[in-house]
Amino acid sequence: MPLKVTDLGLVDFQDARVQQRELFREVEAGLWSAGLIVCRHYPAITVSRRANRNNILVSQEELKNKGISVYEVERGGDVTYHGPGQLIAYPVFNLNYFKKDIHWFLEYLEGLIIRCLDEFGVKGERAPGLTGVWAGRLKIASIGIAVRNWITFHGLSINIKSNDLANFSLIRPCGMDIMVTSMESETGGIVQTEEVKQNLVSLFKASSGFSNRD
């Protein structure tokens, strides 16, 4: 059964959320064993079900003035920022067809990100006890998923553009006092988001043996 891939382009977080729920229903109904949504978001902060609201370091008024929306979400993790300088991927996988192990799935996503970064000359690494991917001591990619009936939703973000990092200072990313980086910051050059997207989608397809379906 092929992987269903949907490219939403630059989209509001809430619009992507609606698309993700529809894809979840399709996977749950057995139309696909897995689907993947790729996109970028207008500036937004997402707050997980277990997040500490104090990890948003500025007032709602200041966020509004900056044009940054805040959304409560079902995923794990804490508080994170999404912006147009990132690539977002929402893998909606029925783990009954793969491996019914959430820890395995998180490591699977980390591995895909590390391989994708490597294609662009960025060395990504895991950090013991922490979810996501790091470039040295700086976080370059975040992962936050939810699982219902062994079907995954929410997903990952990779920081690509160096000019979209400033808004991370408005939060404590993932509830920690950490610094973030981007692919452009690490390479010192221009990285095309479209190329990263195509590479990541190819890795998803190849790693799970999916045939092409757009």
N, C-alpha and C positions, 0 to 999 in steps of 0.2 A: 504493500500500500504506500503511495507516494507521500512525501512531505508537502503539505500545502503552505506556500510562501506568499505572504501579503506584504507589499511595500506601501506604507502610508505616506511616505515623505515627511515633510514638516507639518506636525499636527498638534492640536491641543491635547493635553493629557486626557481629559475626559472623553474626547472623541475616540482616542485610541483604546480607552478602557471599554467603551461600548463595543468596539470591534473585537476586543479580546474576549469579552463575555460571549459574543456570538460564536467565535471560534471554539471556545470551551464547550458550548452546547453541541457543536458539530462533532467534536472529538468524543464527547460523552455519548453521543448517539451512534458512534461507530462509523461515521463517514470518513474519518481519517484516524490513523494511529497517532499522528502528531501534526501540529501546525506551527508556523513561525511567523510572527509579525515583526517587521523591522521598520524603524521610524526615527525621527528626531522630534523633540518637544519644544514648544515655546516655554519660556522660563517658568518653572514650577518647583515647589517643595512638596515632597510626599512624606507622610508621617505614618509609620507602621502601627499595628494594633498594640504593640508593647512599648512604643516610643515614649520618651520623656519630652514633653513639650518645651521644657527649659532648654533643650538643645537647639531650638530656634532662638537666635541671639538678638533679634530685633523685633520691634512691634509689628502687629498686623497692619497698622497704618503705613509704616515705612515699606513693608512688602508691597502693599497696594500701590504706593507711589512709584515703586520700581517696576510695577507691572508683573509681579510674581504672585501666582496663585498657590494656594495650599490645599492639598487633598489628603484625606485619611484613606489608607489602603489596607488590604488584608495581608500583605506580605510580612515576612520576618524582617529582622534588622531594626533600625531606628529611624533617623531622619536623613534624607538625602536630597540633593538638588539635581534637577534635570534641566538642560538647556539645549539650544540649537547646535552647540559645539560638540555634542555627544552623539554617539550611535546607540540607539536603544534596540534591544531584541527581547521579544516576549515569546519564549518557547512554551507551547501548550502541548505537552507530551503525556500520553497515557502510559504510565509506567508499567502497567500490566503487560505491555508489549515489549518492555525493555528490562528493567530491573526495579523491583519494588523496594527501593532503598533511597531515601532522600539524601543521605550523606553522599552516596555514589553520584547522584544527579548533580549535586553542588560541585563535586570534584570534576565531573564531566564538563560542566560549564567553565570552570576555572581553566581546565586543560585546553578547551577550544579558544578561550581568550588568549592564553599564553602562546599558542601556535599562531593565532592571528597577528599578535603583536610582533612575533619573531619575523613574520613575512615583511614587516616594515622596519626592521632593524632595531626594535625595542625589546629589551630583555625583561619579560614579565616573570614574576615569582609568586609563589604562595607564601603566606606568613602563618606559622604554626598557631593554631587556635583561632584564626581569624578568617572570615569569608571574604572573598574578593581576590584581586590581583594587584601586585605592587611592583613598582620600579624602584629598586633600592628601598628606601624608607618612605617613599611617597606612594599614595594610592592612586592607581590609574584606572581601575575598573571596579565597579560595585555589583554585587549580586544580592537580590532579595526575592525569594519566591514564596508562593503559597501552594498547598496541595490539598485537593478535595477529591475523594474517591480515587486516589492515586493518579489524578490528573493534575499536572502542574500549571501554574499561571504566574503572572508577573515575570521578572526575569533579570536582565543585566544591562549595564550601561558602561560604555567605554569612552573615556575622555579623549577627544581627538584634537580639538582646536585650543590653542594656547590663550586665545582671547576670550574664552568662556569659563574662566576659572575664578574670577573675582567674587561671584555670588556664593561660592563655597564658604566665604568668610562670614556669611550671614547665619551659618549653622555650625554645629559640631558634627561633622560628617560621621554618620553611623554611630553617633553618640560618643565619639572619641576625639581626643585632642590630637588630630593628625593633619598632615598637609597632603594636598593632592597635586597631581601632575597630569600632563596630557601627552599624547603621542608627538605632537609638534614640539612641546617643551623638551622632550627627551631626544628627539632627532635634530632639533635646531633648524628644521625646514618645514615646508608646506606638506601636509598630508591630506589627500583628497578623501573626503568622507565616503564618496561613492565607491572608491576602490576598497576601502576597509569593509564596507557593507557587502560588496560582492564576494570578497574573500571569506568573510565570516559565514555567509549563507552557504558557500561552497563547502566549508568545513563542516557545517551542520549536516549537509547532505551526505558528504563522503563518510563522516564518522559513524553514521547510523545506517548506511547502505540505502538511502532513499534515492529514488529516481526523481527526475526533474518535474516540477509542477509549479507553475507561476499563476 
